[in-house]
């Protein structure tokens, strides 16, 4: 058995949840916040048999899209910074960060 932890952007979370339900994959959904853009993320914890890990990863890959987004860097009070530091910059967000870990024991009460 494996534990799959998938962190996806909120914009992709509902579509992924639907895919999990259709595939009869049970997942625990947690609301989380990203550190870089401080935007909403969803973290799924999925306990799954070894032979279904590739299926879970395929669903995550299929539904989690990268996209471009503008962000404004934090204000820096350093006078030596150039004057462009306050302007929005385009960054790539989305996709998924996935961890797959072995499970020694699983109990459901």
VEXGU-9031 format. One record per residue (C-alpha): x, y, z; residue in three letters; residue number from 1. Coordinates in steps of 0.5 Angstrom, whole numbers, padded with zeros to 4 digits. Each point is the difference from the previous one (the first is absolute). Layout:
N
{{X,Y,Z},"ALA",NUM}
...
***
This chain:
109
{{0000,0000,0000},"UNK",1}
{{0002,0007,-0001},"UNK",2}
{{-0002,0007,0002},"UNK",3}
{{0000,0005,-0005},"UNK",4}
{{0000,0007,0002},"UNK",5}
{{-0002,0005,-0006},"UNK",6}
{{0000,0008,0001},"UNK",7}
{{-0004,0003,-0006},"UNK",8}
{{-0002,0007,-0001},"UNK",9}
{{-0008,0001,0002},"UNK",10}
{{-0002,0002,-0007},"UNK",11}
{{0002,-0008,-0002},"UNK",12}
{{-0003,-0003,0007},"UNK",13}
{{-0007,-0001,-0002},"UNK",14}
{{0001,-0003,-0007},"UNK",15}
{{0006,-0005,0004},"UNK",16}
{{-0006,-0002,0005},"UNK",17}
{{-0005,-0001,-0005},"UNK",18}
{{0006,-0005,-0004},"UNK",19}
{{0001,-0003,0007},"UNK",20}
{{-0007,-0002,0001},"UNK",21}
{{-0001,-0003,-0007},"UNK",22}
{{0006,-0004,0001},"UNK",23}
{{-0002,-0002,0007},"UNK",24}
{{0006,0003,0003},"UNK",25}
{{-0001,0002,0007},"UNK",26}
{{0004,0006,0002},"UNK",27}
{{0000,0005,0006},"UNK",28}
{{0000,0007,-0002},"UNK",29}
{{0003,0006,0004},"UNK",30}
{{0000,0007,-0001},"UNK",31}
{{0007,0003,0000},"UNK",32}
{{0004,0006,-0002},"UNK",33}
{{0006,0001,-0005},"UNK",34}
{{0006,0003,0003},"UNK",35}
{{0002,0004,-0006},"UNK",36}
{{-0006,0003,-0003},"UNK",37}
{{-0004,-0001,0007},"UNK",38}
{{-0006,-0002,-0005},"UNK",39}
{{-0005,-0006,0002},"UNK",40}
{{0002,-0007,-0001},"UNK",41}
{{-0003,-0007,0001},"UNK",42}
{{0004,-0006,0003},"UNK",43}
{{-0003,-0007,-0001},"UNK",44}
{{0003,-0005,0004},"UNK",45}
{{-0002,-0007,-0004},"UNK",46}
{{0001,-0007,0003},"UNK",47}
{{0001,-0005,-0006},"UNK",48}
{{0002,-0007,-0002},"UNK",49}
{{0007,0000,-0003},"UNK",50}
{{-0003,-0002,-0007},"UNK",51}
{{-0005,0006,0000},"UNK",52}
{{0006,0006,0001},"UNK",53}
{{0001,0001,-0007},"UNK",54}
{{-0008,0001,-0001},"UNK",55}
{{0000,0005,0005},"UNK",56}
{{0006,0003,-0003},"UNK",57}
{{-0003,0000,-0007},"UNK",58}
{{-0006,0004,0003},"UNK",59}
{{0004,0005,0004},"UNK",60}
{{0004,0001,-0007},"UNK",61}
{{-0006,0001,-0004},"UNK",62}
{{-0004,0005,0004},"UNK",63}
{{0006,0004,0003},"UNK",64}
{{0001,0006,-0005},"UNK",65}
{{0006,0005,0001},"UNK",66}
{{-0002,0007,-0002},"UNK",67}
{{0003,0007,0000},"UNK",68}
{{-0002,0005,0005},"UNK",69}
{{0003,0007,0002},"UNK",70}
{{0002,0001,0007},"UNK",71}
{{0003,0007,0003},"UNK",72}
{{0006,-0002,0004},"UNK",73}
{{0001,0003,0007},"UNK",74}
{{0002,0007,0001},"UNK",75}
{{0007,0000,0002},"UNK",76}
{{0002,0006,0004},"UNK",77}
{{0008,0000,-0002},"UNK",78}
{{0001,0006,-0004},"UNK",79}
{{0005,-0004,-0004},"UNK",80}
{{-0005,-0004,-0004},"UNK",81}
{{-0002,0002,-0007},"UNK",82}
{{-0006,0003,-0001},"UNK",83}
{{-0003,-0005,-0004},"UNK",84}
{{-0001,-0005,0007},"UNK",85}
{{-0007,0003,0001},"UNK",86}
{{-0003,-0002,-0007},"UNK",87}
{{-0004,-0006,-0001},"UNK",88}
{{0004,-0006,-0003},"UNK",89}
{{-0003,-0006,-0004},"UNK",90}
{{0001,-0007,0004},"UNK",91}
{{-0002,-0007,-0002},"UNK",92}
{{-0005,-0003,0005},"UNK",93}
{{-0004,-0006,0001},"UNK",94}
{{0002,-0007,-0002},"UNK",95}
{{0001,-0005,0006},"UNK",96}
{{0005,-0002,0005},"UNK",97}
{{-0001,-0007,0002},"UNK",98}
{{0003,-0005,0005},"UNK",99}
{{0000,-0007,0000},"UNK",100}
{{0002,-0004,0007},"UNK",101}
{{-0001,-0007,0002},"UNK",102}
{{-0005,-0002,0005},"UNK",103}
{{0002,-0005,0006},"UNK",104}
{{-0007,-0001,0003},"UNK",105}
{{-0007,0003,-0002},"UNK",106}
{{-0006,0000,0005},"UNK",107}
{{-0007,0002,-0001},"UNK",108}
{{-0004,0001,0006},"UNK",109}
***
